[in-house]
Amino acid sequence: MTNERGVTLTELLTALTLGLFTIGAVYGVHLNQVKKQIVQEDVLAMQQTARAAMDMMAREIRMAGYDPMGVNRDSALSNDFYGLRYHPTELHIRADLNGNGVPIDSKESIVYLYDDSTSTLRRKVGMGGRQPVAEHIESLTVSYRDALGHPTTHAPSIRAVDVQVTARAAHADSQYPENEGYRTFTLRSRIVPRNLP
């Protein structure tokens, strides 16, 4: 008969306990990494939203005052238009995009506005409805500058637009103590239209 020894109950319980601690530690690290990944994806989506909104507004601001037929340079004052109109909370852009000399066609007047009830940046073209451009927007700030860079509210004097867009993360982060757990990302840009005199 051979002298075979088995594993004692104490050794078995010790091995199981160590195994459970190891699995628990690995699971904890994995769970922590998953949470960090979710937060980073949320931050990335927030940044992309702000950049896309700013890019769209900047492209259209640069086209403000586009006047290929020269209606602003002829002797008739009745057909003149301003590429940018002052408004304290909205961004109003006008351009003769189809080049027909009539800058009030249905798709040549663009308005950007912030809807705080839904935290959405909206865009209205002509007589159309207010379509969402970007969601999870915390604020839109627009200010206007004259040729010397001074603030102005006089539409004919506007030569540049300062735009600030603040986007907010879609989900709260319990590890982020500020702003009720919502991370924010702010973009600022001074945009100079190419077509203003």
C-alpha positions as CSV (number, residue, x, y, z in Angstrom):
1,M,0.0,0.0,0.0
2,T,1.4,3.4,-1.0
3,N,1.4,6.3,1.4
4,E,-0.7,8.9,-0.5
5,R,-1.7,12.0,1.3
6,G,-4.5,14.3,0.2
7,V,-5.2,17.9,0.8
8,T,-6.3,18.8,4.2
9,L,-9.4,20.9,4.7
10,T,-7.4,23.8,6.0
11,E,-5.2,23.9,2.9
12,L,-8.3,23.7,0.7
13,L,-10.0,26.6,2.5
14,T,-6.8,28.7,2.4
15,A,-6.4,28.1,-1.4
16,L,-10.1,28.9,-2.0
17,T,-9.9,32.1,0.1
18,L,-6.7,33.3,-1.7
19,G,-8.4,32.5,-5.0
20,L,-11.5,34.5,-4.1
21,F,-9.4,37.5,-3.0
22,T,-7.5,37.4,-6.3
23,I,-10.6,37.1,-8.4
24,G,-12.2,40.0,-6.4
25,A,-9.1,42.2,-6.9
26,V,-9.1,41.4,-10.7
27,Y,-12.8,42.1,-10.9
28,G,-12.4,45.4,-9.0
29,V,-9.6,46.6,-11.3
30,H,-11.7,45.6,-14.4
31,L,-14.8,47.4,-13.1
32,N,-12.7,50.5,-12.4
33,Q,-11.3,50.4,-15.9
34,V,-14.8,50.0,-17.4
35,K,-16.0,53.1,-15.5
36,K,-13.0,55.1,-16.6
37,Q,-13.6,54.1,-20.2
38,I,-17.3,55.1,-20.0
39,V,-16.3,58.5,-18.6
40,Q,-13.6,59.0,-21.3
41,E,-16.1,58.1,-24.1
42,D,-18.6,60.6,-22.6
43,V,-15.9,63.3,-22.5
44,L,-14.9,62.5,-26.1
45,A,-18.5,62.7,-27.3
46,M,-18.9,66.0,-25.4
47,Q,-15.8,67.5,-27.1
48,Q,-16.8,66.3,-30.5
49,T,-20.3,67.8,-30.1
50,A,-18.8,71.2,-29.1
51,R,-16.3,71.1,-32.0
52,A,-18.9,70.1,-34.6
53,A,-21.3,72.9,-33.4
54,M,-18.5,75.5,-33.5
55,D,-17.2,74.3,-36.9
56,M,-20.7,74.6,-38.4
57,M,-21.3,78.1,-37.0
58,A,-17.9,79.3,-38.0
59,R,-18.4,78.1,-41.6
60,E,-21.7,80.0,-41.9
61,I,-20.4,83.1,-40.1
62,R,-17.5,83.3,-42.6
63,M,-20.2,83.4,-45.4
64,A,-22.1,86.2,-43.8
65,G,-22.6,89.1,-46.1
66,Y,-21.9,87.0,-49.3
67,D,-23.2,89.3,-52.1
68,P,-22.0,88.1,-55.5
69,M,-24.6,90.3,-57.3
70,G,-23.4,93.5,-55.5
71,V,-26.8,94.5,-54.1
72,N,-25.1,96.1,-51.2
73,R,-23.0,98.2,-53.5
74,D,-25.7,99.5,-55.9
75,S,-27.6,102.8,-55.4
76,A,-30.8,101.3,-54.2
77,L,-31.0,101.1,-50.4
78,S,-34.1,99.0,-50.4
79,N,-32.3,95.8,-51.2
80,D,-29.3,96.2,-48.9
81,F,-28.8,93.6,-46.2
82,Y,-26.4,93.1,-43.3
83,G,-24.5,89.8,-43.1
84,L,-24.8,89.7,-39.3
85,R,-27.5,91.2,-37.2
86,Y,-27.1,92.0,-33.6
87,H,-29.1,89.9,-31.1
88,P,-28.1,89.4,-27.5
89,T,-28.9,85.7,-27.3
90,E,-29.0,84.4,-30.9
91,L,-26.7,84.4,-33.9
92,H,-28.4,85.9,-37.1
93,I,-26.6,85.3,-40.4
94,R,-27.6,86.4,-43.8
95,A,-25.9,85.7,-47.2
96,D,-27.0,85.5,-50.8
97,L,-25.9,81.9,-51.1
98,N,-27.6,81.2,-54.5
99,G,-26.3,84.5,-56.0
100,N,-29.6,85.7,-57.4
101,G,-29.3,89.1,-55.8
102,V,-32.2,88.5,-53.3
103,P,-30.7,87.7,-49.9
104,I,-34.0,87.0,-48.3
105,D,-34.7,83.7,-50.0
106,S,-36.0,80.9,-47.8
107,K,-32.6,79.4,-47.2
108,E,-30.4,82.5,-47.0
109,S,-31.2,83.5,-43.5
110,I,-29.8,81.4,-40.7
111,V,-30.4,81.7,-37.0
112,Y,-28.6,79.8,-34.2
113,L,-30.2,79.8,-30.8
114,Y,-29.8,78.0,-27.5
115,D,-32.8,76.1,-26.1
116,D,-32.1,75.9,-22.4
117,S,-35.3,73.8,-21.7
118,T,-33.7,70.9,-23.7
119,S,-30.0,71.9,-23.5
120,T,-29.9,71.9,-27.3
121,L,-28.3,74.2,-29.8
122,R,-30.8,74.8,-32.6
123,R,-30.5,76.1,-36.1
124,K,-33.3,77.8,-38.1
125,V,-33.0,78.3,-41.8
126,G,-35.4,80.8,-43.4
127,M,-39.0,80.1,-42.4
128,G,-38.2,76.5,-41.4
129,G,-38.4,75.1,-37.9
130,R,-35.7,75.1,-35.2
131,Q,-33.7,72.0,-35.9
132,P,-31.3,70.5,-33.3
133,V,-27.6,70.9,-34.2
134,A,-26.1,69.7,-30.9
135,E,-27.4,68.2,-27.7
136,H,-26.1,68.5,-24.2
137,I,-25.1,72.1,-24.7
138,E,-24.9,74.1,-21.5
139,S,-24.5,77.6,-23.0
140,L,-24.1,79.6,-26.2
141,T,-22.6,83.1,-25.9
142,V,-22.3,85.4,-28.9
143,S,-20.7,88.9,-28.9
144,Y,-19.9,91.2,-31.8
145,R,-16.8,93.2,-32.6
146,D,-16.2,96.2,-34.8
147,A,-13.2,96.8,-37.1
148,L,-11.0,97.9,-34.2
149,G,-12.0,94.9,-32.1
150,H,-14.3,96.8,-29.8
151,P,-17.7,95.4,-28.7
152,T,-20.6,96.6,-30.9
153,T,-24.3,96.2,-31.2
154,H,-24.6,98.2,-34.4
155,A,-25.2,95.8,-37.3
156,P,-23.4,97.8,-40.0
157,S,-20.3,98.0,-37.7
158,I,-20.0,94.3,-37.0
159,R,-16.7,92.8,-38.4
160,A,-16.1,89.8,-36.2
161,V,-18.1,87.5,-33.9
162,D,-16.9,85.9,-30.7
163,V,-18.6,82.6,-30.1
164,Q,-18.4,80.5,-27.0
165,V,-20.0,77.1,-26.8
166,T,-20.0,75.0,-23.6
167,A,-21.0,71.4,-23.9
168,R,-21.9,69.1,-21.0
169,A,-21.3,65.4,-20.6
170,A,-24.4,63.3,-21.2
171,H,-24.0,61.4,-17.9
172,A,-23.0,62.5,-14.4
173,D,-19.7,61.1,-13.1
174,S,-19.9,60.3,-9.4
175,Q,-16.2,60.8,-9.0
176,Y,-16.4,64.4,-10.4
177,P,-17.4,66.7,-7.6
178,E,-17.9,69.9,-9.6
179,N,-21.0,70.9,-11.6
180,E,-23.2,68.2,-10.0
181,G,-21.0,65.6,-11.5
182,Y,-21.3,66.8,-15.1
183,R,-18.0,67.5,-16.9
184,T,-18.0,70.5,-19.3
185,F,-16.0,71.6,-22.3
186,T,-15.9,75.1,-23.5
187,L,-14.7,76.3,-26.9
188,R,-14.1,80.0,-27.8
189,S,-13.5,81.4,-31.2
190,R,-13.3,84.8,-32.9
191,I,-14.6,84.4,-36.4
192,V,-14.1,87.1,-39.1
193,P,-16.6,86.9,-42.0
194,R,-14.9,87.1,-45.4
195,N,-17.6,89.1,-47.1
196,L,-18.3,92.1,-44.9
197,P,-17.0,95.5,-46.1
